[in-house]
Amino acid sequence: MVSLLPNRYYLTGWSGDTESGFVLITRQKSFIITDSRYSEHAARETAGFEIVEAEEGIGPALRSISENEKIETIGFESHHLSISAFKRLKRFLKKIRLVPAAHLIEELRAIKDEAEVVAIKKAAEIADKTFEHLLNFAKPDMTENEIAWEIEKFMREAGAEKAAWDPIIVAAGTNSSMAHHGAGSVKLKKEDMVLLDFGCVYQGYHNDISRVFFVGKPTDQQVEIYNLVLEAQRLGISLVKEGRLGAMVDRKVRGFLEKSLPAKQAKNIYRHALGHGVGLEVHELPSVSTHRKSWLRAGNVITIEPGIYIPGWGGVRIEDMVLVTSKGPKILTKAPKEIKEVTI
C-alpha cells in the first residue's frame, strides 16, 4: 500500500496533488483508492488500475478489497503513514498483518529511466537560462526578495510548473554564510557575494542548482574562497562513478578543503551532505554523505554541492546536478560558474 504522493505518481502517473489517495498493488490487480472528488481524474490519467471510491474511508475500502482478493498481509510505507492513520486502519484490518516497508519505492525511483532523465534535463535547462538572465537583471539596491521573485517568474514563463521549493534562497553579503537563508529585504550592494539556491519542476521532476555572483569586482578573499569551493566541486564531480560509495566522495572533498584551509577555518567547511538524489522530490536517494552508506548506481541523478560558510563574512556554495553513468559523471546543469562569468 503506497501513501506517499511522489511514490503514488511514480507508480501510476496520476498527478492529483492530494493526500486523498492510496495505491494498492497485489499479485493479481492494482488499485487506486480515493474518494469521488478525485476518482474521475485518477481514471483519466492512469491505465491498468481499478479505481475504488472510498466514501467510508480507506479502512473499509481496504477491508473490502482484502476480503475479495483474499489478502492476508499488506506492506505499508512506515516512513510516511502516521501513527494515528495506522491505528485507524488496524480497526478495520484486524485479520490482516500490516508489515513496515519503508523506502521500497524510493529505492526504485533512485535509478532514472530515459524519459525521467529527459524531464530532469529540461528542468535543468530552465534553471540555467534563469541564472544567465539574472546576471543581466540583478543590480545594486535590488532586494533579495526582488531577485527571488524574478527567479520564480522567469522559470514559470520558461515552462516550469512551479519553483522546486519555497522560499528560493537569495542570500546577499553576510547573509550568504547561512546555508539556507531564504530571502528578505536586504539590498544588494557593491562588493557583495550573492548566494543563490533554486530550482524548478518540469513534468513532475525537479532540479537543484546553487550559484554565487559578485556585485562588482570581487575582493582577494572572495576570489580565494570561491575558487577553492569550485576546485572542491570539480574534485567531487570527478569522483562520481558507478559502484562508488557516496560517503567516500564526500570524505575526499572534505579532506581536500581541510588541507587547503588554515586550521582555524576548518570549522567553516560545509556541514551538510556533499550531495543528494534529485527526481520527483528535490531531496531523495541516494545520499552523498559521510553519514550514509549509499552506493552510486548508473541512472542516479545527484547533486555535488560543497561550500564554505564564514559567519559575519559570507559563504560560497556551488551546486550542479550530475547523472551517474557506466562511463562516469555527466553534468546536467550548465550555468556559468567562472568568476569572470558571474561578476555583474
Secondary structure as GFF3:
##gff-version 3
##sequence-region A 1 344
A	DSSP	alpha_helix	5	12	.	.	.	ID=ss1
A	DSSP	beta_strand	21	25	.	.	.	ID=ss2
A	DSSP	beta_strand	30	34	.	.	.	ID=ss3
A	DSSP	alpha_helix	39	45	.	.	.	ID=ss4
A	DSSP	beta_strand	50	53	.	.	.	ID=ss5
A	DSSP	alpha_helix	58	69	.	.	.	ID=ss6
A	DSSP	beta_strand	73	76	.	.	.	ID=ss7
A	DSSP	alpha_helix	83	92	.	.	.	ID=ss8
A	DSSP	beta_strand	97	100	.	.	.	ID=ss9
A	DSSP	alpha_helix	104	109	.	.	.	ID=ss10
A	DSSP	alpha_helix	114	137	.	.	.	ID=ss11
A	DSSP	alpha_helix	144	157	.	.	.	ID=ss12
A	DSSP	beta_strand	162	163	.	.	.	ID=ss13
A	DSSP	beta_strand	169	172	.	.	.	ID=ss14
A	DSSP	three_ten_helix	173	177	.	.	.	ID=ss15
A	DSSP	beta_strand	193	198	.	.	.	ID=ss16
A	DSSP	beta_strand	200	202	.	.	.	ID=ss17
A	DSSP	beta_strand	205	206	.	.	.	ID=ss18
A	DSSP	beta_strand	209	214	.	.	.	ID=ss19
A	DSSP	alpha_helix	220	239	.	.	.	ID=ss20
A	DSSP	alpha_helix	246	260	.	.	.	ID=ss21
A	DSSP	three_ten_helix	263	268	.	.	.	ID=ss22
A	DSSP	beta_strand	275	277	.	.	.	ID=ss23
A	DSSP	beta_strand	284	288	.	.	.	ID=ss24
A	DSSP	beta_strand	301	304	.	.	.	ID=ss25
A	DSSP	beta_strand	307	310	.	.	.	ID=ss26
A	DSSP	beta_strand	314	317	.	.	.	ID=ss27
A	DSSP	beta_strand	320	325	.	.	.	ID=ss28
A	DSSP	beta_strand	328	331	.	.	.	ID=ss29
A	DSSP	three_ten_helix	339	341	.	.	.	ID=ss30
###
